[in-house]
Amino acid sequence: MKKLGLVFTVLLVNTLGFSQAVIRGPYLQSPTETTVTVMWRTSANTSTKVWYGPSPSNLSDSIMINDNVTDHSIQITGLIPYTDYFYVVGNINGVLAGADSNHFFRTNPIAGTELPIRAWAIGDFGKGNTGQIDVKNSYVNYAAATHTDVWLWLGDNAYNNGEDSEYQTKVFAHTGFSDIFSWMPFWPTPGNHDYGEVWQQSALFGIPYSNISLQDHEGPYFDIVDVPELAEAGGYPSNLEVFYSFDYGNVHFLSLNSEVFDFTLTYDGINEMRDWIIQDLQQNNQLFTIVYFHQPLYSKGSHDSDDAFELVMKAMREEIIPTLENYDVDLIVCGHSHVYERSYLIHGHYGNSSTFNSSTMLMDGSNGNLSQGYPYIKDSLPSTPDGSVYVVCGNSGSNETAPVLKSPGDVLF
């Protein structure tokens, strides 16, 4: 039986003066049991170097690339699983940022390890507003000393078009929000606003309408992130940054991409993603499976999943959810609709809200509140259709005034 409770050195001296500075990050990508990637941007071209070790005053190891770039990316290898490391970034001449308690990372535990896991999911946050800061501060205050193991980005990470300048001013350099990047790695998925710069000539109402190969998805979002397309963190290789998977402890995560839909209705991207999902979930042996992507299956917020023009939501509901249900995934988290909604454990619902039948599609009427003694309860057999919980969390910087908030499965909130 499984229960799921939801609660959303040496002293180095900078000898560079004022000629160079870190203007983005440093930020962390794709942590595994033995590796992590550190990325940052400098104000001028320079080489790339990281020092790291067990404390800010003992950074005994280093790795360097003798390049001459402003966007820096370097992978640290040979690390010990589930261990804290501190780091600083700079170049061949010295340190530019770090050497304090806020510049650290924790490697992943050995896959399959049973341990408490804290995951934080935010969607539609990158507006550079006070709401975005309030959400971040509320979470950090709530988490307190509890380490955040997995930080999920649910898409629409930078408004309005996913431009590099928008990622800079509204995310990485947004005062009051940017201070967590030095110690909290993020696992992203893109949204329709992030795709504004991916297909500039191919967007209609924020949704692609040209059938472009998944290998040709390029733009600021894909330049900024570094995700495990070769299954370096577990799962099955997608050979793409468009969608991917990873393990953390005994949880398997799939980052899907609702934006592979196109208005020409070829379903080429959807079908390619579904084929990969099957290969990935066939090899998955973790106890829990969590899936996340941008556009939700069910919502009555700023987007109504019953509306005829919500073609992406409809396509994901009809084409992807049956496959996920075949493997009895536990939790599906999305953004896009600027509200918070959460379902009961439901199964087999692929139509509009009017087609929801509680007698056959409601698997468990628990409210999922572990503190009250009512967790969602499922068996550990993927072949048994125990249902999935659907969460919409697109209000991490965006909001909807007086939404209806009534979608399939009698959403709780």
C-alpha positions as CSV (number, residue, x, y, z in Angstrom):
1,M,0.0,0.0,0.0
2,K,1.3,3.5,-0.7
3,K,0.1,6.8,0.7
4,L,0.4,10.1,-1.0
5,G,-0.1,13.3,1.0
6,L,0.0,16.7,-0.9
7,V,1.3,19.9,0.5
8,F,1.5,22.3,-2.1
9,T,38.1,26.3,0.6
10,V,40.6,27.9,0.5
11,L,39.9,31.6,0.6
12,L,39.8,32.8,-3.0
13,V,40.3,36.4,-3.9
14,N,38.6,38.2,-6.8
15,T,41.4,39.9,-8.7
16,L,39.1,41.0,-11.6
17,G,38.0,44.4,-10.2
18,F,34.9,45.8,-11.8
19,S,35.5,44.5,-15.4
20,Q,33.5,41.3,-15.0
21,A,30.5,40.3,-12.9
22,V,28.0,37.5,-12.6
23,I,24.7,38.9,-14.0
24,R,22.7,35.7,-14.1
25,G,22.8,33.0,-11.4
26,P,24.7,31.0,-10.6
27,Y,21.9,28.4,-11.0
28,L,21.9,24.6,-10.8
29,Q,20.6,22.0,-13.3
30,S,20.1,18.3,-13.5
31,P,21.5,17.0,-10.2
32,T,22.1,13.3,-10.1
33,E,23.5,11.0,-7.5
34,T,27.1,11.9,-8.5
35,T,26.9,15.0,-10.7
36,V,25.4,18.5,-11.0
37,T,25.6,21.2,-13.7
38,V,26.4,24.8,-12.6
39,M,25.4,27.6,-15.0
40,W,25.8,31.4,-14.9
41,R,26.2,34.5,-17.1
42,T,28.9,37.1,-16.9
43,S,29.0,40.7,-18.1
44,A,32.0,40.0,-20.3
45,N,33.6,37.0,-22.0
46,T,35.8,35.0,-19.7
47,S,36.9,31.5,-18.9
48,T,34.8,29.1,-16.7
49,K,35.8,27.7,-13.3
50,V,34.1,26.2,-10.2
51,W,35.6,25.4,-6.9
52,Y,33.6,23.1,-4.5
53,G,33.9,21.2,-1.3
54,P,32.3,20.3,2.0
55,S,32.0,23.9,3.4
56,P,32.3,27.5,2.3
57,S,35.8,27.6,3.9
58,N,37.0,24.3,2.4
59,L,36.5,24.3,-1.4
60,S,39.3,21.9,-2.1
61,D,38.3,20.7,-5.6
62,S,37.9,22.6,-8.8
63,I,37.1,22.2,-12.4
64,M,37.8,24.6,-15.3
65,I,37.1,25.1,-19.0
66,N,39.5,27.5,-20.8
67,D,36.8,29.0,-23.0
68,N,35.9,32.7,-23.6
69,V,32.1,33.1,-23.1
70,T,29.5,35.0,-21.2
71,D,27.1,32.0,-20.7
72,H,28.9,29.4,-18.6
73,S,28.0,25.8,-18.0
74,I,30.1,23.2,-16.3
75,Q,29.3,19.8,-14.9
76,I,30.8,18.6,-11.7
77,T,31.3,14.8,-11.5
78,G,32.5,12.2,-9.1
79,L,30.3,13.4,-6.2
80,I,29.0,11.4,-3.3
81,P,25.2,10.6,-3.3
82,Y,22.9,12.6,-1.0
83,T,25.7,14.9,0.1
84,D,25.8,18.7,0.5
85,Y,28.5,20.6,-1.3
86,F,29.4,24.3,-1.3
87,Y,30.8,26.1,-4.3
88,V,32.0,29.3,-5.9
89,V,32.1,30.3,-9.5
90,G,34.7,32.4,-11.4
91,N,37.4,32.0,-13.9
92,I,41.1,31.4,-14.2
93,N,41.8,34.7,-12.4
94,G,39.6,34.2,-9.4
95,V,36.2,34.1,-7.8
96,L,33.2,36.0,-9.0
97,A,30.3,34.7,-6.8
98,G,29.8,32.3,-4.0
99,A,31.9,31.3,-0.9
100,D,28.9,31.6,1.4
101,S,26.2,29.4,2.9
102,N,23.7,30.2,0.2
103,H,25.8,28.7,-2.6
104,F,25.4,24.9,-2.2
105,F,23.8,21.9,-3.7
106,R,22.7,18.5,-2.5
107,T,23.3,15.4,-4.7
108,N,20.4,13.0,-5.3
109,P,19.9,9.9,-3.1
110,I,20.4,6.5,-4.7
111,A,17.4,5.8,-6.9
112,G,14.8,3.7,-5.1
113,T,15.8,5.0,-1.7
114,E,12.7,5.5,0.6
115,L,12.8,8.8,2.3
116,P,10.6,11.9,2.8
117,I,10.7,14.1,-0.3
118,R,9.7,17.8,-0.5
119,A,8.7,19.0,-3.9
120,W,7.7,22.5,-4.8
121,A,5.7,23.2,-8.1
122,I,5.1,26.7,-9.5
123,G,3.4,27.6,-12.7
124,D,2.8,30.9,-14.7
125,F,5.1,32.8,-12.4
126,G,7.6,34.7,-14.5
127,K,5.8,38.1,-14.6
128,G,8.3,40.0,-12.6
129,N,5.6,41.1,-10.2
130,T,5.1,41.2,-6.4
131,G,2.8,38.2,-6.5
132,Q,5.7,36.1,-7.8
133,I,7.8,37.3,-4.9
134,D,5.0,36.7,-2.4
135,V,4.6,33.1,-3.5
136,K,8.3,32.5,-3.2
137,N,8.6,34.1,0.2
138,S,5.5,32.2,1.4
139,Y,7.0,28.9,0.3
140,V,10.5,29.6,1.8
141,N,8.9,30.6,5.1
142,Y,6.7,27.5,5.1
143,A,9.6,25.2,4.3
144,A,11.8,26.8,6.9
145,A,14.7,24.4,7.5
146,T,13.2,21.6,5.5
147,H,15.3,21.1,2.3
148,T,13.5,21.3,-1.0
149,D,14.4,18.2,-2.9
150,V,12.6,18.9,-6.2
151,W,11.6,22.3,-7.7
152,L,9.2,21.9,-10.7
153,W,8.6,24.7,-13.2
154,L,5.2,24.2,-14.8
155,G,5.6,26.5,-17.8
156,D,5.0,30.1,-18.7
157,N,8.2,30.7,-16.8
158,A,8.8,34.1,-18.5
159,Y,6.1,36.4,-19.8
160,N,5.1,37.5,-22.4
161,N,7.1,35.7,-25.1
162,G,9.9,33.7,-23.3
163,E,12.5,36.2,-24.5
164,D,16.0,36.0,-23.0
165,S,15.6,39.5,-21.7
166,E,12.3,38.5,-20.0
167,Y,14.0,35.5,-18.3
168,Q,16.7,37.9,-17.1
169,T,14.5,40.7,-15.7
170,K,11.5,38.7,-14.5
171,V,13.2,35.6,-13.3
172,F,17.0,35.4,-12.8
173,A,17.5,39.0,-11.8
174,H,14.1,39.7,-10.3
175,T,15.0,41.1,-6.8
176,G,13.2,39.2,-4.1
177,F,12.9,36.1,-6.3
178,S,16.4,35.4,-7.6
179,D,18.1,34.6,-4.3
180,I,17.0,30.9,-4.3
181,F,18.8,30.0,-7.6
182,S,22.2,29.4,-6.0
183,W,20.9,26.5,-3.9
184,M,17.6,25.2,-5.4
185,P,17.9,23.3,-8.8
186,F,14.8,23.5,-11.0
187,W,13.3,20.9,-13.3
188,P,11.4,22.8,-16.0
189,T,8.7,22.3,-18.6
190,P,7.8,25.0,-21.1
191,G,4.5,26.7,-21.6
192,N,2.9,28.5,-24.5
193,H,4.4,31.8,-23.5
194,D,7.9,30.3,-23.4
195,Y,7.2,29.1,-26.9
196,G,6.7,32.7,-28.2
197,E,10.4,32.8,-29.0
198,V,10.7,29.2,-30.1
199,W,8.4,29.5,-33.2
200,Q,8.1,33.3,-33.8
201,Q,6.5,32.8,-37.2
202,S,4.4,29.8,-36.2
203,A,2.3,31.0,-33.2
204,L,-1.4,31.7,-33.2
205,F,-2.9,32.7,-29.9
206,G,0.2,31.4,-28.3
207,I,-0.1,27.9,-29.7
208,P,2.1,26.5,-32.5
209,Y,0.3,25.7,-35.7
210,S,3.2,24.5,-37.9
211,N,4.3,20.8,-37.7
212,I,8.0,21.4,-36.8
213,S,10.2,18.5,-35.9
214,L,10.8,18.1,-32.2
215,Q,14.6,18.3,-32.9
216,D,14.1,21.8,-34.2
217,H,12.5,23.3,-31.0
218,E,15.0,26.1,-30.3
219,G,14.9,29.4,-28.4
220,P,15.8,31.0,-25.1
221,Y,14.1,28.4,-23.0
222,F,16.2,25.6,-24.5
223,D,19.3,27.7,-24.3
224,I,18.8,28.4,-20.6
225,V,17.9,24.9,-19.3
226,D,20.1,21.8,-19.2
227,V,18.0,18.7,-18.7
228,P,18.9,15.0,-18.8
229,E,17.9,14.1,-22.3
230,L,20.1,11.0,-22.2
231,A,18.5,9.6,-19.0
232,E,21.5,10.7,-16.9
233,A,19.2,11.1,-13.9
234,G,17.2,7.9,-14.5
235,G,14.3,7.0,-16.8
236,Y,14.5,6.4,-20.5
237,P,16.4,8.7,-22.9
238,S,14.3,11.0,-25.0
239,N,17.4,12.5,-26.8
240,L,15.6,15.8,-26.5
241,E,15.2,18.7,-24.1
242,V,11.6,19.0,-25.2
243,F,10.6,16.3,-22.7
244,Y,12.5,14.1,-20.3
245,S,12.4,12.1,-17.1
246,F,14.4,11.6,-13.9
247,D,14.3,9.8,-10.5
248,Y,14.5,11.2,-7.1
249,G,14.5,8.6,-4.3
250,N,11.6,6.3,-5.0
251,V,9.7,8.8,-7.2
252,H,9.9,8.9,-11.0
253,F,9.2,12.2,-12.6
254,L,8.2,12.9,-16.2
255,S,8.4,16.4,-17.6
256,L,6.1,16.4,-20.7
257,N,5.5,19.1,-23.2
258,S,1.9,20.1,-24.0
259,E,3.3,22.6,-26.7
260,V,4.2,19.7,-29.1
261,F,0.6,19.9,-30.3
262,D,0.0,21.8,-33.6
263,F,-3.0,23.3,-35.2
264,T,-2.5,21.3,-38.4
265,L,-3.7,18.3,-36.3
266,T,-1.0,16.0,-37.5
267,Y,-0.4,14.8,-33.9
268,D,3.2,14.0,-35.0
269,G,4.6,15.6,-31.8
270,I,1.9,14.1,-29.6
271,N,2.5,10.7,-31.0
272,E,6.3,10.9,-30.7
273,M,6.0,12.0,-27.1
274,R,3.5,9.2,-26.3
275,D,5.8,6.6,-27.8
276,W,8.6,7.8,-25.5
277,I,6.2,7.8,-22.5
278,I,5.5,4.2,-23.1
279,Q,9.2,3.3,-23.3
280,D,9.9,5.3,-20.2
281,L,7.1,3.9,-18.0
282,Q,7.8,0.4,-19.1
283,Q,11.2,0.5,-17.5
284,N,10.0,2.5,-14.4
285,N,10.2,0.6,-11.2
286,Q,9.8,3.4,-8.7
287,L,7.0,3.3,-6.2
288,F,5.5,6.7,-7.1
289,T,5.2,8.4,-10.5
290,I,4.6,12.1,-10.9
291,V,4.0,13.7,-14.3
292,Y,4.0,17.5,-15.0
293,F,3.4,19.7,-18.0
294,H,1.9,23.1,-18.8
295,Q,-1.7,22.9,-20.1
296,P,-4.0,21.0,-17.8
297,L,-6.6,18.4,-18.6
298,Y,-9.4,19.7,-16.4
299,S,-9.9,23.3,-15.2
300,K,-12.5,25.9,-14.6
301,G,-10.1,28.8,-14.0
302,S,-8.8,31.3,-16.4
303,H,-8.9,28.5,-19.0
304,D,-12.1,26.3,-19.2
305,S,-11.2,22.8,-20.4
306,D,-14.7,22.5,-21.8
307,D,-14.2,25.4,-24.3
308,A,-14.1,24.3,-27.9
309,F,-11.0,26.3,-28.7
310,E,-8.9,24.7,-25.9
311,L,-7.5,22.2,-28.4
312,V,-4.2,21.6,-26.6
313,M,-6.0,20.7,-23.4
314,K,-8.3,18.4,-25.3
315,A,-5.5,16.7,-27.2
316,M,-3.5,16.0,-24.0
317,R,-6.6,14.7,-22.3
318,E,-7.6,12.4,-25.1
319,E,-4.2,11.3,-26.4
320,I,-1.8,11.3,-23.4
321,I,-3.9,10.6,-20.3
322,P,-5.1,7.1,-21.4
323,T,-1.4,6.1,-21.8
324,L,-0.5,7.5,-18.4
325,E,-3.4,5.7,-16.8
326,N,-2.3,2.5,-18.3
327,Y,0.7,2.7,-15.9
328,D,-1.4,4.0,-13.0
329,V,0.6,7.3,-12.5
330,D,-0.1,8.9,-9.2
331,L,0.0,12.6,-9.7
332,I,-0.4,15.0,-12.7
333,V,0.5,18.6,-12.1
334,C,0.0,21.5,-14.6
335,G,-0.2,25.2,-14.8
336,H,-1.7,27.5,-17.5
337,S,-5.0,28.2,-15.8
338,H,-4.3,30.9,-13.2
339,V,-5.9,29.1,-10.2
340,Y,-5.3,26.3,-7.8
341,E,-7.4,23.2,-8.3
342,R,-7.1,19.6,-7.1
343,S,-9.1,16.5,-7.9
344,Y,-9.9,13.3,-6.1
345,L,-8.4,10.1,-7.4
346,I,-10.1,9.7,-10.8
347,H,-9.7,7.4,-13.8
348,G,-11.1,7.1,-17.3
349,H,-12.3,10.6,-17.9
350,Y,-11.3,12.0,-21.3
351,G,-14.3,14.2,-22.3
352,N,-15.9,17.4,-21.2
353,S,-17.0,17.9,-17.6
354,S,-20.5,16.8,-18.5
355,T,-19.3,13.3,-19.2
356,F,-17.8,12.8,-15.8
357,N,-19.4,9.8,-14.1
358,S,-18.6,9.6,-10.4
359,S,-19.9,6.0,-10.1
360,T,-17.3,4.7,-12.6
361,M,-14.5,7.4,-12.7
362,L,-14.2,8.4,-9.0
363,M,-11.7,5.8,-7.6
364,D,-11.4,7.3,-4.1
365,G,-13.3,10.1,-2.4
366,S,-10.5,10.9,0.2
367,N,-9.5,14.5,0.4
368,G,-5.8,13.6,0.5
369,N,-5.2,15.5,3.8
370,L,-2.5,13.4,5.5
371,S,-2.5,15.6,8.6
372,Q,-6.2,14.8,9.1
373,G,-5.5,11.1,8.6
374,Y,-7.0,11.0,5.1
375,P,-4.2,10.4,2.6
376,Y,-4.8,9.2,-1.0
377,I,-4.4,5.5,-0.8
378,K,-3.3,3.3,-3.7
379,D,-1.9,-0.2,-4.0
380,S,1.7,-0.6,-5.4
381,L,0.6,-2.5,-8.5
382,P,0.8,-0.4,-11.7
383,S,-1.6,-2.8,-13.4
384,T,-4.5,-1.8,-11.0
385,P,-6.3,1.4,-12.0
386,D,-6.4,3.2,-8.7
387,G,-6.8,6.6,-10.3
388,S,-4.6,9.8,-10.5
389,V,-4.8,13.1,-8.7
390,Y,-4.9,16.1,-11.0
391,V,-3.5,19.5,-9.7
392,V,-3.6,22.9,-11.5
393,C,-1.1,25.3,-10.0
394,G,-1.0,28.3,-12.4
395,N,-1.2,31.0,-9.8
396,S,2.4,31.5,-8.7
397,G,2.5,35.0,-10.1
398,S,-0.7,35.1,-12.1
399,N,-4.2,35.1,-10.7
400,E,-7.9,34.9,-11.8
401,T,-10.6,36.9,-10.1
402,A,-13.5,34.9,-8.8
403,P,-13.0,31.7,-10.9
404,V,-15.8,29.1,-11.1
405,L,-13.5,26.4,-9.8
406,K,-15.7,23.4,-10.5
407,S,-14.1,20.7,-12.7
408,P,-14.4,16.9,-13.1
409,G,-14.0,14.8,-10.0
410,D,-15.6,17.5,-7.8
411,V,-12.4,19.4,-7.3
412,L,-11.7,20.1,-3.7
413,F,-10.3,23.6,-3.9
